[in-house]
Amino acid sequence: MSYEQATIPTHDGECPVHLFTPGDGRSVPAVIFYMDAGGIRPAVLHMAERLSAAGFVVMLPDLFYRYGSYGPLDPTEVFKGDVRAVLGPLMATTSNAKAAEDTEAFLRYLDGRPDVQGDKLGAVGFCMGGGMAIAAAGTWPDRFAAVASFHGGNLATDAPDSPHGYAPKLDAELYIAVARDDGSYPPAMAERFEAALQGSRVRYTSELYPAKHGWMKPDFPVFDEAAAEHGWHEMISFFYRKLRQNS
């Protein structure tokens, strides 16, 4: 396993990114990892490393780069206090549209790496990152073959950059992992989101997990190991099927 850090210029500044590669000299497909609202921290780095170990170049950008220095945050401590007061200012610096715009720079950087195979990528997002991954794939439809969203919230709202609004532009296949207990993605919203996908004939699978919002994150109080392991199996199998057929 190989780990690197880089700084990528975007339209709005300099975005730090973390890169994990299998480290064996092979050229393999790439996956962009869109973080949750807890930002860059050890647990997220470990998740990106685990995905890379399955045979991918994984890029983990710090989407809060517009804010400046922060953290690393401890979600257990954050959830004990005023979550909005801590995370609100960070989240206000980015959005689905901004993340999709940033993705242009991420793609350009990955295109210049000899260890990245092909021009079709994957994307995975957690919590707020789920919508960002979908928006990125809708903005750059010729570049993404597979998008996975785990406990993504606010996937169908009236916001101009709501993820469901990107459905007509999507060419990627989607895997939507849904928490049974998730106030940020209630059944009515799920129905609206899936109706948009179906109306645009987007290939997708939606799976309901018997868990709470955030179950995949090992440093979240609601972490569910059994559900998370199932999620990892589904994610890696999905990316293998869509990205690694010719590896």
N, C-alpha and C positions, 0 to 999 in steps of 0.2 A: 504494500500500500504506500502511495506517495501523497504528500500534502504540500500545497503551495498557497501563498497569498499573493494577490495582485490588486492593483487599483485601476479601475476602468473609467475613462472619461465619458460622461453622459451630457445631455443637453443642460443639466442643472448642476453639474459639479463632478466630484470624483467619488466613485462608488467602490468601497472595498469589497473584494470577493474572496471566498475560500474555495479552493479547488482540491478535490480528491480524485485520484486515479488509481487503477489497479497496480500501476508501477512495474509492470512486467514487459513494457515495450510494445505491447499490442496497440493497434488502433481500434477503439471501441466506440459505440454510440454515446452521446452526451445527454444528460438530464439536468435541467435547471430546477433548483429547489427553492420554492418561494416560501419564505419563513412565516411563522405566526407572529402575533402582536407582541410576544415576549422578546423578540429580537434575537440577535446572535448571542449564544451562550453555550456552555459545554454540551448540554443535552442535544441541542440542534446540530452541533458539529459532529457529535457521535452518530446521529441519525444519517447525516450526509455521508459519513465514512462507511456506515453499514451498507448503504445503497451502492456506493462505489465498489465495495468488496464483492458485490454480486456481478460485477463486470461492466461498470459504466464510468465515464468521466462525469463527475457531479460538481456543478457550480452552485455555490450558496452565496448569493449576493446579500449585502447588508442594505436592505431597502429603506432603512432609516438614515441613510447617509446625509440627507438634507438637514436633519436635526443637528448633527454633530456628535460629539462624544456622549456616551451613555453606558450604564451598566458595567458588567453584565447583570441582568436582572434575575432574581430568584422568584419564579412564579408562586411558590408556596407562600413566600412573604408578601408578594404583591397582592395575592388574593385575600390576605388577612386584612388589608387596608382598603383605601379608596382606589379601586382599580382604574376608574376613569381618570382620576387625578394623575396617576402615574403613567398610564399608557396613552391617554388621550392626546397629549402634546406630541408624542412620537407618531401615533397613527395619523395625526393631522398633516404630517409632512409628506404622506404618500397616498396613493389611491389605486384603484384598478387601472385607470387610464395612465397614471404616471408610471406604474410598474410595467405596463405594456410598452410605453415609450422607452423606458430604460432597457427593455429587452432588445431593442435594436443594437445597442452597444454590446450587450452580452453575446448576442449572436455573432457580431463582427469579431469579437475576441475569440470565441470558440472556433470560428472558421479559420483562424490563423494557427490553430494548434494541430501539429501532425498526429497527435494521439487521439484525435476525434475522427470517428468514421462516419462518412456520409454527410448529407445535408439535412436529414430528418432527425429531429430531436424529440425528447420527451420532456414533460414538465410535471412536477408534483407540488401541490400546495396544501398547507395545513392552516385551518382557521381562516384568518383573513387572506392567507396565501392561496387558498383554494380558488377564490374568485379572481385573484391576480393571474394565476396560471391559465385559467380559462380565457381571460381578457387578452393575455399575451398570445395565446394560440389563435384567437379570433383576429388579432391585429396582424399576425404574421402566419397566415394559414398554410403557406407553402413550406413552412419550416418545421411544423410540429405534427408528429404522427400519433402521439399518445399523451393524454393529460389525465392525471389522477388528482382528485380533490378529497381530502380527508377532513371530516367535520368542518367543511367550508360553510361560512355564514353569509347571510344576505346575498344569496345567489340570484334572487329575483325581486328587485325593488323598483321604485320609480326613479331612481338616480340615473343620470344620463350615461354613466358607465357601469350600469348593472350587468353582471355576467350574462344573464339570460339574453341581453340585447346583442351579444356577440354571436348567438347561435347561427344566424344566416351566413356568417362568414367562416364558421368552423369547418375544417377538413379533418381534424384529428378525431380519433375515437376517445371517448371519455369513460373513466371509471369514477363514479360518485359514491363515496363511502359516507353514510349518513348516521349520525348518532340518534338513538331512540329518544334521548332526553336532550333536546337542543333548542333553546329559546331563540337562537339566531337563525334557525332553519326549520320553522314549524311546518306541519303538513300542508297548509294552504300555499306556502311559498314553494315547497317541493313540487306541488301540483303545477304551479305556474311555471317553474323552471323546466320541468320535464315536458310540459306542453310546448314550450318554445323549442326544445330540442327535437321533439317529434315533428313539429311543424316545419322544421328545417331539415328533417331527415338526418339528423346527427346520429351516428352510431354511439350508443352509450349503454352502460350497465349501472344501475343504482342498487346499492346493497345497504340494508338497514342493519346496523350493529346494535346489540343489546348493551349499550354503553352511553356515557355522558359526553357532551361536547368537550373535546380535548383529550379523548381517551388514548390517542397514539403517543402523546408526549410523556416521556418517562419522568420528567420533573414536575408534572402537573399533579395536583392532589387527586384528580379523577382518573389518573392513569389506570388502565385495565390491561394487565399483561396478556391475558388470554385473547382478548379482542385485538390487541396490538399485534400479537404474533400472527393472527389470521390476516390482519391488514397488511403486514409485511409480505406474507406469502402471496396475497392477491396482487399487491403492487409490483413485486418483482416478476411474477408470472406474466402480468400484463405488459410490462416493459420488455421482457424477453420476447413475447409473442409479436409485439409491434415494432421493436427496434433491432433485435438481435438475430433475425432469421438468417441474415447473410454474414454474421460475424464469424 
